[in-house]
Amino acid sequence: MSSYVQISQRDFNEPHESSPELSDTRPSRHGLFRIYWLTAIVCCGGILFGYDSGVIGGVLTFDSFLRDFHCTPELQTRVSAIAVGIQQAGALVGCLAIWFLTNRQGRRHAMMYSSAIFCAGVIFEVINSHSLPVFYLGRVICGLGIGGSATVIPIYLSEMSPKDIRARLGSCYQFTFTIGILVSYWVDYGIQFRSPTPAQWQIPLVLQLIPGALMGLGMLTLDESVRWLLSKGNAPRAWTSLVWIRASDAPEVAAEFAQIKQAIEADRHSTADFRLTELLAWPNARRLLLGISLFLAQQSTGATAMAYFGPQFFALLVGDTGNSHSLTLLLTGFFGVLKVTSCLAFIIWVADRFGRRPLLVSGAMAMSICMLSTSFIAPSPTSSNNAATTTTSTSISTSGILTITLIYLNITAYNLLGGAHFPGPLQASSSTAASVNQASQ
């Protein structure tokens, strides 16, 4: 295996720029295993993000939780709102704070810190303190860890992935997010049949430690980002990291190393006098505002609210008395199944066949139709209450069934949204600004 000193003595520039076959060479089988292992480890962050988003809605409806934390029915809505809101606030702070940490200490350490913070928050959540402030503290700490990991994971994954499969691996994070939501919904559904002891609400929450710990411990088996190491002037270590993740020191790997170095130098040259105020220049400000606006628009669709408050939404349609609580969680579980299947279908059959803009426009139009239709069809609270008193506890009115169908169609269309809009030199700063909203979902 060649050392960095030997590699640095080669002339990377002209031979590799004139050899198109080098850029088309895919990683070896061993290299593919390592990059897929890396993807699996970091995407544990997607699972914990999704699981934490989905599990809380069901937990807050359990009688055991309401009893242990002395929540009256009148306070249930307020507790739900605070539990979700402060987690989002923590994620917002974590998203911003981790940016300085990952630039100073690297992507790998930033993700390990995020994992440790998240796991600490879970412990506060699980303790049967009979105190809502302690539970809220756990939610804030979990939010800090989620916000940090949600910011670093896409950066680390893109910097370590081979160019030929970078887009596919990047899609894995969103897919594992939906997997986390799916698992949380069905955990809530299954645990409802357990006797209403403290363990009923503690078990769904403590399961968050599994993806959180796997991500943190798994990072010990990975190396630091090649691009970050080069940006800090540690070329020998960067070369070692690239050779490890590609499982080769072949000429095409050396060419990739040289291209990364050249890209960093080009970025430094183009941003030598860069100031954040340059984002205010119209071409850059337009992209920045577009990214932020898209995330704000995504939040406005209510898809995130459904992820957190799915059980509460479906309870309005089926009533929340008797066995309808089980039906509510069952409908939420199918909602999670649809999120996963539609996301997977998008990755396999849609993402690479159509442009991002047509998908964005068509998805937004489809969601608009679904939401407008829902506003005309959805039963009013009065009619829902009357239906609950005149029908069995597990029956749903025709308008309720149509509304649920539209909700399912709406979340399918939601998976057509996405895309990148920033040029290379400004991508890190701009994407971080835009991802603040995403990390605080």
N, C-alpha and C positions, 0 to 999 in steps of 0.2 A: 504494500500500500504506500502510495506516495505521500511524503510529508508536505506541509505547507511551504517549506523552504524550496523543495524541489518544484512544487507547482508554481510558486511565484517567479521562478526563473524561466518559465515558459512564456512564449509570446501568445497571449490569449486572443488578441484583438482580430488581426486579419484572418488567420486560418479559420476561426470559428464563425466569424461573420460571413465568410464565403462558403461555409459548409452547411447547407440547409438540412442535410440529413441529421446533423447533430441535434437540432432543435426539435426534430420529430421523434427522437428516440425516447421510448417510454421507460419508466423505472423497471428494474429487474423484479423478479418475483419476490425476492427477499426485501427489496426496497418497497414494493407495494404493501407487503405485510407490515412493515414499520410505519408507513404513512397511514395505513388503515388503523393500526394500533393507536397512533397519535390521535387520529380523528375520533376513535371510540372513547379515548380518555377525556379529551376536551369536550366532547359532546355530552358527557355526563353533566356538564354545566347546563346544557339545553334541557336535559331531563329534569334536573332539580329546579330550574326556572319554571318549566311547565307544571311540574308536580306541585310546587309551592303555590302557583297561581290557581290551580284547580282544586286542591284539597281543602282549602280554607272555607269555601262556600258550603260544602257538605258538613264539615266539622261544626260550624257555627249553628247548624240546625239541630244537632243532636241534643236530646233532653239531658243527657249526662253532662255535657259541657255547660249548658245553661244552668243546671243545678249547681255544679261545682263552682261556677263563677258568679252565682247569685244574679243571673240575668232574668229579669221578668220579660214577658212577651212585649211589653211596651219598649223595653230597652234593646230588644234583639236587633232591630234595624240599625240603631245607633252603633251598637257594638260591631256589627258587620262592616259598616261604613268606616269606622275608625281602624279596625283591624286591617282592612285593605288599604286605606289611605296612608297610614303611617308606614306600611311596607313600601308603598310607592315612593314616599318621601325619602326613605332610607336608600332605595335604589337610585334615586336621583343624585343624592349626595355621593353614593358609592361610585356611580358612573363618572362623576367629575373628579373625585379624589384619586381614583385608580389611575387616571391619565398621567399624573405626575410620578406615581410609583412605578408604573410600567416603563416609563422613559428612563428612570434612574436605575432601577434594579432588574429590569427585564420582564419579558412576558411570563416566563416560567414562574418566577418568584411571585409575581402579582397574582397569578392564578392560585398558587398555593395559599397565599394570604387570604384571598377571597374565599377559598374553601374552608379555611380555619374559622374565619369570621362567621360564615353561614352556619357551620356546625355549632358554634357557640350560641348563635341565636336560636337554633332548634332546641337546645337544652333548656333555655329559658321558656320556650313555648311549652315544652312537655312537662315541666315541673308543675305538679298540682298545687300551686301556691294559693288557690282560691282568691287570687288578686288579679284583676284585669290590668292594672298598670304593669305588673311583671310580665304578663302575656304580651302586652303591647310592646314592651321593651324587646322581647324576643323577636317580634315582628319587624321592628326597626333594624335590629342587628342582622336578621336574615336579609332584609332589603339591601343593606350595605354590601353583603357578600354577593347577592344576585346582581346588583348594579355593576360591581367590579368585574365579575366573570363575564357578564353579557357584553362588556366593552372590550375585554382583552381577547376573548375566544375567537371572534372573527378575524382580528388582526393576526394573532398567532397562527391560526389555521391557514390563512392566505399566504403568510410569509414562509411557511414550511412546506406547502403543497406544490407538487410539480405542476407546471403550467397546463399540461394536457388534461388534468383531472381536477383542477382547482375549483371550477364552477360546481362540479358534481359534489365535491367534498364540502364546499360552502353550503350547499343545500341541506347537508346532513344536520346542520345545527337547527334550522327551522323544523326539520322533520322530527328530530329528537325532542324539540319543544312540544310538539303536538303529542308525541308518545308519552311524555311526562303528564300532560293534561289527561290523556286517555286513562293512564294507570291510576291517577288520583281519583277520577270519577268512579271507577269500578271498585277501588278500595273503599271509598265512601259507601258505595252501594252494598258491598258485602259486609262491611263492619256494622251496618245498621241492625243486622239480625243478631248481633251479640247483645248480651244483657247490658243494660245501661249503667255500667260501672265506669270509673275514670279511665280504664283501659280502652273503652270504646272510642274516646276522642284522642287518647294519647298515642295509640298504635298508628293511625294514619299520619300523625305529625312526626313520630320518631322514625318512620320509614324514610323521611327526607335525608336522614344521615347516610343512607346507603349511597346515593349518587354523589352527595357532597364529599364523603370520605373517599370514594373511588377516584374522584377528580383530583383531590389533593394528594393522595398517596400515589396515584398513577403518574402524576407529574414528576415524581422522583425517578421514573424510568425513562423520561424524555430529556432531550437536550434543549438548550436555549435557541431562540430564533436566530437564524443565520443573518438575516438583514439587521436585526438589532445589534448583534455582535459586531458586524462590519461598521455600523453607524457609530459605534463606540471605539473604533480603531483596533479591535481585537481580531485581526484577520486570521491568525493561526487557530484560535478557538472556533471561529466561524467556519473555517475549512473542515475542522474535525466534526463539527455539527452537521454540515452538509454531507460529508462522506458517510456519517452514521445513518442519517435519515434516508439517503439514497442507496445505502449498502454497496457503494461502489466509488472508486476514484478514477473511473474511466474518463476519456477525453471529453465526452458530453457533459459529465459532471463538472469538470474543470471549466468548460465553456459556460455552464450555468453560473458557476461561481464568479467568473469574470464579468458576466452580464449583470449580476447583482451589484458587484462593485461599481461598474460603470453607471448603473442606474442611480446608485446612491450619490456618486460624484456629480452626476447630471442634476439631481435634485438639489444638492448643496449649491451648485453653481447658480441654478435658476432661483433659489430661495436664499441666496447669500444675504441679501438685505431685506428679507421678508419680515413684515410686521403683520400682526393680526388685523390691523386696520385695512390691509389689502383685501380682506374679505368683504369690505364695504364697497370696493370697486364693483361697478355694475355686473360685469360678466361673472365674477366670483360670487357676488352677493345674490345674483339670480339663482345660481346653483345652490347656495346655502339656504336661501329662503324656500327654494323648491323642495329640498330635502326635508327641512323642518316642517313645511306645510304638508307634505305627504304623510309624515308621521302623525301630525295633528289630525289630518283628515282620517287616517286609519283609526285613531282613537275615537273620533267622532262617530264612526260607524257603529260603535257599540260592541264590536267583536271582543275587545278586551273585557268589557263589562260582563259579557256572557261567560267568559272563561272564569271569572271570579264569582259571579252571582248566578250561575246557571240554575242551581236548585231553586233559588228564590224566584227567578223568572218563570220557570216551569210550574212552580207552586201556584202562581197567579192564574195559570191556565187550567190546572186540574184540581185546585183546592188543596188545603193542607190539613185535612182531618182524616183520621183513621189510616187505612192502607194507602191513601194517596201520597203520603210521604215516601213510601217505597217506590211508587210510580214516578214521582218527581225525580228521584235519584236515578231511576232506570232510564228515563228520557234524557237526563243529563249524560248518562253513560253512552247512549247512542249518539248524542251530540259529539262526544269525544271520538267515537269510532269514525264518524263522518269527517271530522277534522283530519284525522290521520290518513284515511283513504283518499280524500281529495288532495291533500298535500303530496302524498306519494304519487298519485296520478299526474299531478302537475310536474313533479320532478322527472318522471319517466317519459311522459308522452307530450307534455305541453311546453316546458321551459325552453327547450332548444329548437322548437319548431316555429315559434312566433317571436316577434320583437317585443321588448319590454313595454314600449309605449302602447301598442295595440292591446296587450294584455291588461295594462293598467286601465285604459279607457273602457274596454269591454267589461272588465270586472266591476268597475265603479258604476257603470250603467246597469248591470244586472243587479247589483246591490240596491241601487236606487229603486228599481222596479219592485224588488222584494219588500223593501221598507215602506214604500208608498202603499203597496197592496196590504201590508200588515196593518197600517193605520186605519184602513177601511174595514178590515175583516176581524181584527182582534176584538174579543168580547170585552165589554166594559166591566169595571170592578163590580158594579151592581148586578149585572147579568151573571157574572161568574159566581157571586155569592148565592144568588137564587138557584143557579144550576146545582150548586153543591148541596143545597138543602132539599132539592127535589129529585136528585138522582143518587145512585150509589156512589161511594167515596172514590171508586177507581174509574168512573166513567168520565169521558171528556166530551164536551159539546162539539158540534160540527165546526163552529167558528174556531174553537180551541184547536181542533185537529188541523184545520187549514193554517192557523197561525204557526203551529209547530212546524208544519211542512215548509212554510215560508222562512222560518228561522233556519231550518236545515239547508234550504237552498241558498240563503244569504251567506252562510258560513262557507259554503262551497265556492261561491263567487269571490269571497274574501281572499281565498288562496291564489287568486290571479294577480294580486297586487304585489309590487316590489320593483327593484332596480337600483342601479348605481348612477350617480350624476356628477361626480367630482373628478377633476383632472388629477393626475398622479401627484404633483408636488403639493397640492392642497388637500389631498384625499384624507390624510390622517386627521388634520384639524377640523375639516368640514364634516367628515363622517362622525367624529366624536360629538360635535355640536348637535348633529341630527339624531344620533343614537341616544342622547339624553332622554328623549321622549320614549324611545322604545324600551330602554332599560328600566324606566319607571312605570311600566305597564302594571 
